[in-house]
């Protein structure tokens, strides 16, 4: 019996590891597939709700002053509820509620899971077994059954709900293991919520929802109105950023830049890449990003011969060179440029995690959430800059806004290259240069021993 219990806990922890790693994208992909297979307005609204909930919840979480281990369990239960709703009903009110649940879970499950892993690393000898990663690969195969038998993703949502349910014992186990950490650390007191921030928050993400809707369907909205909404959203986003600037003692520019770079590669270039690489451009860009994200840290550490300073300089040089190569329209150089940018993101990510978590001035239970909050600021800033450029170009060239997101050929390549791609790359390059050279003006954060 004890052996059976241990095997189930191994499976539960493996499932939690799987969901934490893939949970940020899998629910969105399944809802998107539901929309693409049905072309139903109901699922279009569900996508918008999910997207806004995922973007907004990283800013609204941690308001109850609970432990990260408790929030992790909350993510799992909301995942169960959201998946169950999408597996049994097509009612719009229920899908909206389910989208809110899955959006919150998608945004927060990985940062809270990573926080608990770091807590356990510092206070216990807990380690993930290799078996957990093998099960990670095996669980992904279960979704093939839904695709093979054309079950309209109902089975996929059932499986997703069962996985969230199976991960709950692991969440409770990690909650118990983390007690030693919480006994030695005081949870930061919850700050009072300011009404002006609540109002600004609602308006900001209402605008983001409207802009997201414009990406999905053609609406007859005057472009000056859209541009005004984009400008207002940029102002509100920067007010939010300024209000949260005190939340992290260092690394803020690095994290904002990280978020900007991720959106630059995955959002903008997944669409623009179609003009450069053809109809499979989106898939190629996604593969390039994954390769860079996973390989950046080991590659640059190997090239730097395990010298942290040398590795960092190589990564920064690669980032600048990547921007310059991405300015070209030569497919090979363009791909190498995006790969270098993605490699920098992959190199920076673990370094940022370590530095924000071990900073003496930071609350370890808030560090990773704050990191993802600032990264989301950067990602949203990139999206808003993209929309501002697109609206300007669309008005100037009398084009439909949707022409960029649904490219029908490469005849518009030069228009978007000159009016959108180059200005956005220039903004990203300037932000990266400011980040690289601005770090010397901030006190470096050394890991505590």
N, C-alpha and C positions, 0 to 999 in steps of 0.2 A: 504493500500500500504506500509506504514511504517513497519507494522508487517511482511509483506511478505519479504521486504528487510532485516529486522533483521534476519528472519529465514534463508534466503539464505546466509547471512554473517556467521551465526552460522554453517551452512553446509560447507561453504568455509573454515572456520578456522578449523573445524573438519577434513576436507579433507587434509589440509596442515599439521596438526598434524599427521595424518595417514601416509602421504607420507614421512614426515621427519623421522618418527620412522622406517618405513619399506623400505624406498627408497634405503638404502645401499645394500639391498640383493634382493629385488623383481625383478628389471630389469635383474640382473644376472641370477636368477633362471629361468625366462621366456626364456631368450636366450638359456640357457643350455637345457631346455626342448625342445626348437625348434631343437637344435642340436641332442639331443637324439632321437627325433621322426623321424628326416630326415636323420641323419648320413651324412649330407652334409658338404663338406669341406668349403663351403661358411660360414656356421654358426660356424664352428670351428674357422675360421679366425675372425669372429665377436666376439666370446668369448674372444679370445686373445686380440683383440683391446680394448674391454670393460674392461678387467682386467687391462691392462696396463694404459688405460686412468684413471681408478679409482684410481690406485696406484700413478700415476704420478701427477694428477691434484691437489692433496692436497699440493704438493710442488710448483706448478706453479701458484696457485691462489693468490689473493691479490697483484698481480704485477701491477695492473692498479691504485691502490690507491683509489678504490671506497669504499663506505660504505657497511657494512655487509648486510644492508637491500636491497641495490641495487643488491648485489651478490645473495641474496636469490631469488629475482625476476628473475635474469638471470638463476638460476638453474631451476626454474619452466618453463620458456619458452624453455630452452634446453630439458627439460623432455617432453614437448609437441611435439617438433620437432622430437626427437629421437623415441618416441612411435609411432608417425604417420608414420615415415619411416618404422618401423618394422611391421606395420599393413597393409601396402599397397604394399610392394615390396620385392623381393628376390635378387635384383641386388647387387652384391658385393660392388661396390664403394659407393652406397647409404647406405648399411648396415654398412660399415666402418665409414662413417660420422655419422650415427645414433648411433653407438657404442661409438664414441667420445663424443657425446652429453650426452648420458645416463651415461657414465662413469664419466664425470665431475659432473653431477647432483648427482649421487649416492655417490660420495666421499664428496660432499660439502653441500648438502641440510641440513643434520642434524647439523653440526657445526655452520652454519650460522643461522639456526632456533634457536638453543640453545643460540647463542649469542644475538639475538634479544629478546628472552624471558628473558634473564638476564638483558638486557638493560631496558626492560619494568618493570621488578621487582624492579629495583633500582630507576626508575624515574616516574613510574605511579602505579596505583592500578590494572592494568590488570592482570586477572587470567583466566586460562582455566576452562570452565564449565565442570561438570561431563558429560553433554550431548556429549561433544567432544569425550570422551573416548568410549561412547556407540556407536557413529557413527563409530569410529575407528574399533570396532568389526564388525559392520554391513557391512561396505564397503568390508571387506575381503571376505565376502560370495559371492560377485558379481562374483569373479573369478571362483567359483565353476561351474557356467554355462558353461564356456569354456571347463573345464575338463569333465563335464558330457556329453556334446554333441559332444565331439571330434572335435572341430573346429580348431585344430592345433595352438592354442594360438593366433590366429588372433584377436578374440574378446577380449582376455585378454589385448593385446596391445592397442586396441581401448579404452577399459575401462581405462587403465592406462593413456593414453593420455588425456581422458576426465577429469580424476581426477586432473591431473596437470593443465589443463585449469581451472577447477572449483576452484582450490586453488589460482589462481592469484589474485582475489579480496582480499583474506585474506592477501596475500603478500603485496599488495598495502596499505591495512588498517594498517598492522604492520609497514610499512614504514612510514606512517603518524604519528602513535603513537610514533615512535622512534625519531621524530624530536626533542623532548625536550631533549633527551639524547645527540644527536649530537650537539645541540646548546651549551651544557655545556662542550663538549669534543672536542679536536682537533684531527683530523685524522693524524696518523703518515705518514710522507712524504715517498713516494716510493723511495727505494734505487736503484741506477743504477744496471743494470744487467751485470754481468761479463762474458765475452766470455768463459773463462775456465770452468765456472760452467754450462753454456749452453751445451758445448761439453760433459762434464762429465755426465750431466743429460741425454742426448740423448743416450750415450753409456750404461749407467747404466740400463735404462729402455728398451733399445734394448736387453740387456742380459737377463733381467727379462722376456721379451716376449719370447725369445728363450727357456728359462728354463720352462716357463709355457707350451709352445708347447710340450716339451718333456714329460710333465705330461699327455698330452692328447693322443698322438700317439707315436708309435715306429719309431724312426728315426735311420739310420745307422751313428751315430756320435761317433767317438772314445772317450772313457771315459776320457783319459787325456785331450782332448780338452775341454770337458764339465767341468772337474774339474778346468782347467785354467780359463774358463769363470766365474765359481763360485767365485774363488779367486779374480779375477779382479773386479767382482761386489761387493764383500765384501769391497775391498779397496776403490772403488768409493763411496760406501754407507757411509763409515766412514769419507771420505773427505767431503761429503755433510753434515753429522752430525756435524763435526767440524766447518764447515763454518756457520752453523745455531745455534751453541751453545750459541751465545750471544743473540739470539732472545727471550729467556725466562730467567728471573732472578733466578728462583728456580724451584724445582720439576722435573728437566729434567730426572734424573735417575729413578724416580718413574714412569714417563710417558713412557720412553723407556722400562722399565721392564713390564709395563702394556701391551704394544703392543706385547712384546715377549711372555707373558703368554697367551694372547688371541690366537695367532697363534699356540702356543704349544698345547692348548686344541682343538681348532676348526680345525686347518689344520692337524697337525701331528697325533694327536690321533683319529681324525675321520677316518683315514686310518688304523693306527696301532690297533685301537680298534676292527677292524674286526678279527684280529688274536686272540684277547683275548675274545671277546664277541660273535663272530659269524657274520653272514651276516647282522644282524640288528645293529651291533656295531656303525655304523655311526650315525644312528638315536638316539640311546641311548646317545651317547656322546653329540650330539646337545641338547637333552633334559636336560642333566646334566648341560651343560653350561648355558642354559636359566634359569634354576632353581637357579644356583649359582649367575648369574649376577643380577637377579631380587631380590633375597632374601638375598644377602650378607650384604647390608647396614642395613636393619631392624633387621636381626638376630643378628649381632654382636653388634649393639647398644642396643638391648634388653639384650643380655648376659652381656654386660658391664654396664648395669643399667644406660644407657644414659651418662656414663662417657667417654668422647672422648678418653682420654689417655688409659684407660683400654680396651675399644673396639678395639683400634688400636693394642695393644699388643696381644689381642686374635686373631685378624685377621692375624697378622704376624706369630704367633705360628702355626696357622692353615695352613698358606702357606708353612712353612717349613715341617710340618707333612705331608701335602698333597704330596709334592715331594717325601718324603720317602716312603709313601704308594704306590705311582704310580710306584716306582721302582719294586714292586712285580708283579707277573703274576697271582696272586689270584684275580679273577674277582671282588669279593665284595670289597676287600681292594683297588684294582685299581680304582674302581668307586668312592669310598669314597675319595681317594686321589685327583682325578680330580675335584670332587665336592668342596673340600676344596680350591683348587687353584681357581676355578671359584667363590667361595664365597668371596675370597680375592679381585678378580677383581671387583666384585659387590660392595664390601665395599669401595674400593679405588676410584672408578669412580666418585661418587658425591663429595667426599672429594677433589679430584684433581680439578674438575670443579670449586668448590668454591674457592680453594686456588689460582689457576692461574688467575681467573677472578678478585678477590679482592686484588691481590698483588699490593702494592703501586707503584712498579717500572714498572708494565706491562701496555700496552695499552689495555683497555677492549675490543676494537673492533677487536683486533688481538689475544687475549688470547686463545680463544677456538680453533681457526684455528691452532695456534702454538702448542697447546696441541695435536691435532690430527696429526699434522705433526711429532712430536716426537714419538707419539704412532705408527705411520706408520713406522718410522725408526726401532722401536723395532720389529714390525711384519715382516718387510722385512729381518731383521737380522736373525730372527728365521728361515725363509724360506731358506735363503742362507746357514745357518749352516746345516739345514736338507738336502739340496741338496749336500753339500760337503760330509756329512757322507754317504749319499746314493750312490754317485758316488764311494767313496772309497770302500764301502762294495761290490758294484756291480763288481768293477774291481777285488777285492780280491777273491770273491767267484765265479767269472765268471757268474754273473746273469744279466738278462736284467733289465734295469732301471725301466721299466714299471711294473715289478713283484710286487713292493711294492704298487703301486697305483691300480693295478687290482689283488688283492690277490685271489688265487685259492684254498687255503687251509692253514692249520696251520703248514705245514712242515717247513716253513721258519721262524717260530715264533722266535726261539732262535737266528737265524742269525740276524734278525732285532732288537731283544731285546738287544743283546750284542753289535752290531755294530752301531746301530742308536738310539734306545730308551734310553738306559742308558747314552751314551755320551751327548745326547741332554738334557735329564733331569738334568744331572750334570752341564751343561752350564747354564741352567735356574736356578738351585739351587744356583750356585755361584753368578749369576747376582742378584738374589733376596737377598742373604745375603749382598752383596755389597750395594745394594739399601737400605736395612733396617738399616745397621750400618753406611752407608755413609751419611744418612740424618742429623746426628748430626754435621757433618762438614759444613753444609750449614745453613745459617741464616734462621730460621723459618719464614714463611709468615703468618701474622695474618690478619683476615678480617678487613677491614676498616669500621668504623661506621659513 
